[in-house]
Amino acid sequence: MVSAIVGGNWGDEGKGKITDLMAGDADIIVRFQGGANAGHTIINDYGKFALHLLPSGVFREGVINVIGQGVALNLEQLFKELDEICAKGVPMPNIMISDRAQVVMPYHILFDKLEEERLGKDSFGSTKSGIAPFYSDKYLKIGIQVCELFDDEILQKRIQNVCVVKNEYIFSIYKQNLKLEPTDIYNKLIKYRARLKPLVSNVAYFLDDAIKKNKSILIEGQLGALKDTDNGIYPFVTSSSPLAGFASVGAGIAPTAIKKIVTVVKAYSSAVGAGAFVSEIFDEAAHELRQRGGDNGEYGATTGRPRRMGWFDCVASKYGCMLQGTTDVAFSLIDVLGYLDKIPVCVAYEIDGEKTTIFPNTIELNKAKPVIEYLEGWKCNISGIKNYDELPIEARNYVEFIERHLGYPITMISNGPKREDIIIR
């Protein structure tokens, strides 16, 4: 069976832990989109890890970890991550990389930085990982696929042609005294050939065969539904689709093969980067929640930036679950809220004096104000509880209140940072 694990919010929902947990029963785990611009934090017997490109199954023996063709593949970052986890005692994982995946080039990272600098105060809050320029080149059809790295004639010609265009941009748009040298870029890429070649395969056929053999496959998304290019808080979105439906493209599998979609939502809200964030809180309230949240506070796994904080947003989360085609909700980090006497929840928006539970387009979203309801807090540490019925009544009330507003079943509750800190309902 094919199952998807995706985010229902702005990213940073705790998907890495849920994937790591479910990987215990999986044969194959697939990353289907995004790049090294976001991270999954995982804590296990080997230590604490922030994965950016590697699928979350790399800590499970026997699991095949696939990087699909929809991924923005930064080769330097990939091998850095592999070396880092192996240095901490993790056995070398089984990695498979699609021959159709495209490569994040050095000039993608350069252009990401130049564009954010040009935009100044109007910047998008990019991680400067080269993701937007990468996907731009992909759809301009000037990107470079993994398979092209092993053909000198094609690779050199492709690099030379793109450098002509990029150098014009650097000079005319960004007014920089820089020049891309095709030979330097070529030499940087080919140094990865020997290590990369044994990992490269035709992923679409591999996964099709695995589905026919009834293998257990997990497909893993980066970020969350509200960062989707078409359906999210545009233009403050990512440059690929984090929706489970895109997995059929980014992994090369039939959409009818996906039978279970686990959407992870956090028990409160957090976001990195610019854009509308209706339930956002500030000052001391935000600082305290940030310090208590996550595994060591709510800071970006990739950039280390402090995340923007807010209360749970039923409107945004229900919309995210709807877009994902949710069959199961994984409710993460509920243990963080144990310090609150009253727990605020955004249950609706007020726009131009009218209440709505419909998540609107960006123009309307920028005018939205949160409608807040308060629930009683449980005022104790619930970490380590394994049985739902053993949770304090206030914690169960909170879960069931959120479940009613979402309209999707909460079947997993994460109440601590470790793999085993989970309640199955």
Wavefront OBJ file of the C-alpha trace (Angstrom):
o trace
v 0.000 0.000 0.000
v 1.114 3.561 -0.690
v 0.692 6.086 2.133
v 1.533 9.782 2.076
v 2.749 11.879 5.005
v 2.254 15.569 4.345
v 1.817 18.873 6.166
v -1.488 20.622 6.762
v -0.107 24.046 7.646
v 2.925 26.193 6.819
v 5.507 23.430 7.326
v 7.386 22.543 10.523
v 4.463 20.396 11.695
v 6.559 17.459 12.888
v 6.317 15.294 9.752
v 9.817 13.884 10.212
v 8.922 12.176 13.464
v 5.703 10.698 12.045
v 7.534 9.429 8.964
v 10.299 7.990 11.126
v 7.662 6.249 13.232
v 5.725 4.811 10.298
v 8.955 3.830 8.558
v 9.121 0.864 10.923
v 6.525 -0.871 8.760
v 7.690 0.497 5.401
v 9.751 -1.085 2.659
v 10.312 2.141 0.714
v 10.220 5.855 1.587
v 10.078 8.493 -1.144
v 10.778 12.242 -1.086
v 8.728 13.698 -3.931
v 9.326 17.480 -3.925
v 11.228 20.377 -2.451
v 14.898 20.699 -1.698
v 17.296 21.556 1.111
v 15.316 24.683 2.035
v 13.436 22.975 4.867
v 14.278 20.298 7.370
v 12.792 17.404 9.310
v 14.000 17.025 12.881
v 14.245 13.443 14.129
v 15.339 12.184 17.546
v 16.183 8.500 17.938
v 18.718 6.177 19.551
v 21.495 7.569 17.344
v 20.893 11.169 18.447
v 19.167 14.246 17.091
v 19.191 14.935 13.357
v 17.928 17.630 10.981
v 17.360 16.076 7.561
v 16.990 18.339 4.554
v 17.215 16.079 1.503
v 17.456 12.558 2.838
v 14.143 10.723 3.298
v 13.228 10.119 6.935
v 13.653 6.356 6.598
v 17.461 6.517 6.557
v 17.567 5.405 10.206
v 15.628 2.208 9.516
v 17.560 -0.865 8.439
v 16.302 -2.467 5.242
v 14.304 0.558 4.061
v 14.979 1.840 0.526
v 15.087 5.657 0.554
v 14.113 7.195 -2.763
v 14.729 10.761 -3.949
v 12.153 11.295 -6.682
v 12.270 13.370 -9.839
v 10.300 16.202 -8.229
v 13.094 16.953 -5.747
v 15.520 19.851 -6.084
v 18.708 17.842 -5.640
v 21.633 19.695 -4.087
v 24.470 17.171 -4.430
v 26.790 18.883 -1.968
v 24.069 18.919 0.678
v 23.054 15.322 -0.036
v 26.502 13.867 0.547
v 27.128 16.175 3.502
v 23.994 14.783 5.179
v 24.990 11.210 4.415
v 28.459 11.727 5.884
v 27.029 13.431 8.985
v 24.575 10.667 9.874
v 27.180 7.946 9.252
v 29.661 9.807 11.456
v 27.130 9.472 14.295
v 26.989 5.703 13.920
v 24.026 5.345 11.559
v 24.641 2.452 9.125
v 24.959 3.580 5.507
v 21.353 3.758 4.285
v 20.075 2.354 1.013
v 19.608 5.414 -1.242
v 18.048 5.511 -4.706
v 17.999 8.705 -6.789
v 15.848 9.260 -9.851
v 17.803 9.690 -13.074
v 15.232 12.371 -13.967
v 15.747 14.441 -10.809
v 17.218 17.846 -11.523
v 20.273 19.343 -9.871
v 20.469 22.548 -7.841
v 23.324 24.431 -9.483
v 25.719 26.878 -7.793
v 24.177 29.740 -9.774
v 20.714 28.912 -8.398
v 21.945 29.683 -4.890
v 23.710 32.824 -6.131
v 20.571 34.110 -7.871
v 18.426 33.370 -4.827
v 20.675 35.601 -2.725
v 20.894 38.342 -5.355
v 17.136 38.488 -5.793
v 16.418 38.668 -2.046
v 18.958 41.497 -1.785
v 17.336 43.302 -4.721
v 13.873 43.017 -3.165
v 15.084 44.335 0.183
v 12.192 44.914 2.603
v 9.804 43.316 0.086
v 11.713 40.022 0.036
v 9.919 36.673 0.426
v 12.017 35.464 3.351
v 13.805 32.887 1.215
v 16.214 30.433 2.834
v 18.573 31.322 -0.042
v 18.924 27.648 -0.945
v 18.370 28.289 -4.641
v 14.904 26.742 -4.753
v 12.939 29.409 -6.662
v 15.664 29.859 -9.328
v 15.934 26.052 -9.574
v 12.242 25.523 -10.296
v 12.207 28.558 -12.578
v 14.944 26.973 -14.707
v 13.157 23.623 -14.597
v 10.052 25.073 -16.191
v 12.100 27.191 -18.575
v 13.544 23.821 -19.645
v 17.131 24.839 -18.963
v 17.579 22.680 -15.863
v 20.066 19.807 -15.737
v 18.901 16.275 -14.982
v 20.957 13.726 -13.060
v 21.263 11.532 -16.165
v 22.984 14.392 -17.995
v 25.814 14.484 -15.467
v 27.263 11.340 -17.047
v 27.472 12.644 -20.628
v 30.340 15.102 -21.037
v 29.284 16.537 -24.373
v 25.709 17.239 -23.334
v 26.649 18.494 -19.877
v 29.260 20.944 -21.119
v 26.967 22.298 -23.807
v 24.072 22.744 -21.374
v 26.258 24.596 -18.870
v 27.774 26.848 -21.528
v 24.374 27.817 -22.926
v 22.864 28.624 -19.555
v 25.885 30.629 -18.409
v 25.477 32.997 -21.365
v 21.970 33.873 -20.180
v 22.829 33.954 -16.469
v 25.802 36.262 -16.986
v 23.564 38.731 -18.819
v 21.191 38.732 -15.845
v 24.011 39.229 -13.349
v 25.297 42.244 -15.260
v 22.080 43.910 -16.411
v 19.630 43.158 -13.583
v 21.824 42.807 -10.507
v 24.653 45.145 -11.562
v 27.245 42.744 -10.179
v 30.813 42.412 -11.363
v 30.565 38.612 -11.437
v 30.847 36.110 -14.226
v 29.946 32.444 -14.209
v 32.671 30.238 -15.664
v 31.283 27.092 -17.355
v 34.480 25.111 -16.749
v 34.381 25.789 -13.004
v 30.766 24.662 -12.778
v 31.449 21.556 -14.871
v 34.422 20.569 -12.682
v 32.374 21.029 -9.518
v 29.596 18.777 -10.818
v 31.680 15.899 -12.128
v 33.461 15.420 -8.804
v 30.220 13.834 -7.556
v 29.952 11.353 -10.439
v 31.677 8.353 -8.888
v 29.721 8.544 -5.655
v 26.435 9.365 -7.338
v 26.368 6.786 -10.131
v 25.635 3.647 -8.015
v 22.623 5.434 -6.497
v 20.929 6.451 -9.754
v 18.005 4.477 -11.117
v 14.762 4.679 -13.080
v 12.532 5.371 -10.085
v 9.159 5.274 -11.852
v 9.623 1.654 -12.970
v 11.060 0.665 -9.601
v 8.053 2.062 -7.731
v 5.559 0.617 -10.208
v 7.062 -2.823 -9.671
v 7.018 -2.329 -5.890
v 3.334 -1.365 -5.967
v 2.506 -4.483 -8.004
v 4.345 -6.567 -5.393
v 2.249 -4.909 -2.658
v 5.256 -3.360 -0.954
v 4.633 -0.805 1.806
v 5.571 2.623 0.447
v 5.610 5.955 2.289
v 5.762 9.166 0.276
v 7.067 12.131 2.198
v 6.370 15.794 1.502
v 8.229 18.909 2.556
v 6.586 22.024 4.033
v 2.775 22.165 4.186
v -0.388 22.761 2.187
v -0.469 26.519 2.823
v 2.886 26.839 1.062
v 1.544 25.268 -2.131
v 2.272 27.442 -5.166
v -1.276 27.300 -6.556
v -3.438 26.909 -3.456
v -1.423 28.527 -0.694
v -0.667 32.028 0.585
v 0.751 33.164 -2.764
v 3.219 34.769 -3.385
v 4.683 33.759 0.004
v 4.822 30.101 -0.972
v 7.375 27.516 -1.957
v 8.171 26.786 -5.609
v 6.804 23.242 -5.750
v 3.634 21.558 -4.591
v 3.670 19.997 -1.079
v 0.289 18.364 -1.745
v -0.113 14.583 -1.704
v -1.637 14.805 -5.175
v 1.687 16.064 -6.539
v 3.378 12.855 -5.370
v 2.104 11.129 -8.489
v 4.211 13.614 -10.477
v 7.204 14.080 -8.191
v 7.585 10.370 -7.446
v 6.247 9.011 -10.728
v 3.438 6.871 -9.356
v -0.214 6.575 -10.320
v -2.542 8.797 -8.224
v -4.866 5.830 -7.728
v -2.082 4.004 -5.864
v -2.183 6.373 -2.863
v -4.608 4.848 -0.357
v -3.786 6.639 2.906
v -2.919 10.300 3.443
v -1.675 11.243 6.907
v -1.758 15.007 7.316
v 0.326 16.350 10.187
v -0.940 19.441 12.001
v 0.647 21.034 15.031
v -1.261 21.664 18.277
v -0.392 25.348 17.879
v 0.860 27.295 14.842
v 4.275 28.326 13.620
v 5.652 29.631 10.353
v 8.951 30.726 8.828
v 9.061 33.456 6.213
v 6.728 36.249 5.201
v 3.023 36.129 4.384
v -0.364 36.217 6.087
v -0.536 34.423 9.446
v -3.914 35.204 10.982
v -3.493 33.591 14.421
v -0.010 35.044 14.968
v 0.992 36.162 18.456
v 3.796 38.504 19.455
v 6.053 39.687 22.248
v 6.302 37.645 25.451
v 3.491 35.220 24.563
v 5.241 34.338 21.292
v 8.647 34.102 22.960
v 7.430 31.694 25.639
v 5.639 29.423 23.174
v 8.684 29.499 20.880
v 11.047 28.532 23.699
v 8.819 25.686 24.865
v 7.947 24.407 21.391
v 9.636 21.998 19.015
v 12.474 19.803 20.193
v 14.707 22.642 21.364
v 12.515 25.622 20.671
v 10.791 26.747 17.491
v 13.704 27.653 15.251
v 14.061 26.710 11.592
v 15.793 23.356 11.099
v 17.536 24.745 8.013
v 18.202 28.409 8.808
v 17.970 28.566 12.588
v 15.610 31.529 12.210
v 13.073 32.015 15.032
v 9.671 30.878 13.778
v 6.653 33.141 13.899
v 4.237 31.779 16.502
v 0.467 31.580 16.793
v -2.429 29.631 18.250
v -4.054 26.714 16.459
v -5.904 27.936 13.359
v -8.930 25.761 12.595
v -9.717 27.617 9.364
v -6.242 27.229 7.857
v -5.803 23.661 9.119
v -9.163 22.432 7.817
v -8.340 23.955 4.426
v -4.916 22.270 4.460
v -6.452 18.898 5.324
v -9.009 19.342 2.547
v -6.322 20.087 -0.051
v -4.286 17.086 1.028
v -7.199 14.634 0.718
v -6.689 13.638 4.347
v -7.659 10.214 5.625
v -5.869 10.548 8.993
v -4.652 13.507 11.037
v -1.482 13.288 13.123
v -1.719 15.914 15.875
v 1.781 16.908 16.969
v 3.418 18.642 19.949
v 0.346 18.731 22.170
v 2.649 18.353 25.188
v 4.010 21.854 24.588
v 0.723 23.465 25.679
v 0.790 22.067 29.224
v 1.875 25.426 30.717
v -1.279 27.332 29.738
v -4.250 28.050 32.034
v -6.436 28.787 29.012
v -5.641 27.671 25.466
v -6.711 30.070 22.705
v -7.923 28.569 19.403
v -8.702 30.478 16.205
v -12.073 29.060 15.110
v -13.027 31.583 12.409
v -11.878 34.733 10.629
v -13.483 38.139 10.625
v -13.149 39.907 7.277
v -14.773 43.317 6.736
v -16.992 42.741 9.755
v -18.220 39.285 8.704
v -17.242 35.933 10.204
v -16.161 33.076 7.965
v -14.679 29.596 8.279
v -13.632 29.603 4.604
v -9.909 30.075 3.995
v -9.817 32.967 1.502
v -7.516 34.178 -1.249
v -4.489 36.257 -0.333
v -6.170 39.658 -0.776
v -8.959 38.741 1.655
v -6.575 36.837 3.927
v -4.516 39.970 4.516
v -7.626 41.632 5.997
v -8.587 38.706 8.232
v -8.680 38.921 12.020
v -8.824 35.821 14.237
v -11.986 34.828 16.088
v -10.729 33.179 19.277
v -12.299 30.647 21.631
v -10.642 29.522 24.860
v -10.366 26.008 26.242
v -9.278 24.945 29.704
v -5.623 23.938 29.979
v -4.459 20.753 31.705
v -1.521 22.346 33.523
v 0.674 19.261 33.716
v 3.280 17.302 31.790
v 1.655 14.702 29.518
v 4.861 13.516 27.827
v 5.218 9.760 27.737
v 1.528 8.910 28.105
v 0.740 6.063 25.692
v -2.992 5.583 26.195
v -5.443 8.231 25.060
v -7.786 7.578 27.984
v -4.950 8.373 30.396
v -4.669 11.949 29.138
v -6.214 14.604 31.391
v -9.824 15.341 30.465
v -8.822 18.868 29.396
v -6.256 17.481 26.936
v -8.822 15.084 25.487
v -11.319 17.924 25.229
v -8.746 19.937 23.300
v -8.063 17.086 20.855
v -11.769 16.442 20.310
v -12.544 20.161 19.915
v -9.907 20.429 17.168
v -11.133 17.209 15.551
v -14.697 18.536 15.323
v -13.527 21.756 13.709
v -11.249 19.952 11.250
v -13.814 17.355 10.220
v -11.077 14.718 9.850
v -10.152 11.953 12.338
v -7.165 12.515 14.611
v -5.678 9.021 14.786
v -2.205 9.867 16.113
v -1.165 12.275 18.856
v 2.495 13.175 19.329
v 3.223 14.099 22.943
v 7.001 14.326 23.043
v 10.082 14.591 20.816
v 11.059 10.921 20.637
v 9.867 8.265 18.208
v 8.021 6.389 20.939
v 6.220 9.493 22.278
v 3.019 8.798 20.374
v -0.588 7.915 21.182
v -2.511 5.857 18.630
v -6.275 6.433 18.742
l 1 2 3 4 5 6 7 8 9 10 11 12 13 14 15 16 17 18 19 20 21 22 23 24 25 26 27 28 29 30 31 32 33 34 35 36 37 38 39 40 41 42 43 44 45 46 47 48 49 50 51 52 53 54 55 56 57 58 59 60 61 62 63 64 65 66 67 68 69 70 71 72 73 74 75 76 77 78 79 80 81 82 83 84 85 86 87 88 89 90 91 92 93 94 95 96 97 98 99 100 101 102 103 104 105 106 107 108 109 110 111 112 113 114 115 116 117 118 119 120 121 122 123 124 125 126 127 128 129 130 131 132 133 134 135 136 137 138 139 140 141 142 143 144 145 146 147 148 149 150 151 152 153 154 155 156 157 158 159 160 161 162 163 164 165 166 167 168 169 170 171 172 173 174 175 176 177 178 179 180 181 182 183 184 185 186 187 188 189 190 191 192 193 194 195 196 197 198 199 200 201 202 203 204 205 206 207 208 209 210 211 212 213 214 215 216 217 218 219 220 221 222 223 224 225 226 227 228 229 230 231 232 233 234 235 236 237 238 239 240 241 242 243 244 245 246 247 248 249 250 251 252 253 254 255 256 257 258 259 260 261 262 263 264 265 266 267 268 269 270 271 272 273 274 275 276 277 278 279 280 281 282 283 284 285 286 287 288 289 290 291 292 293 294 295 296 297 298 299 300 301 302 303 304 305 306 307 308 309 310 311 312 313 314 315 316 317 318 319 320 321 322 323 324 325 326 327 328 329 330 331 332 333 334 335 336 337 338 339 340 341 342 343 344 345 346 347 348 349 350 351 352 353 354 355 356 357 358 359 360 361 362 363 364 365 366 367 368 369 370 371 372 373 374 375 376 377 378 379 380 381 382 383 384 385 386 387 388 389 390 391 392 393 394 395 396 397 398 399 400 401 402 403 404 405 406 407 408 409 410 411 412 413 414 415 416 417 418 419 420 421 422 423 424 425
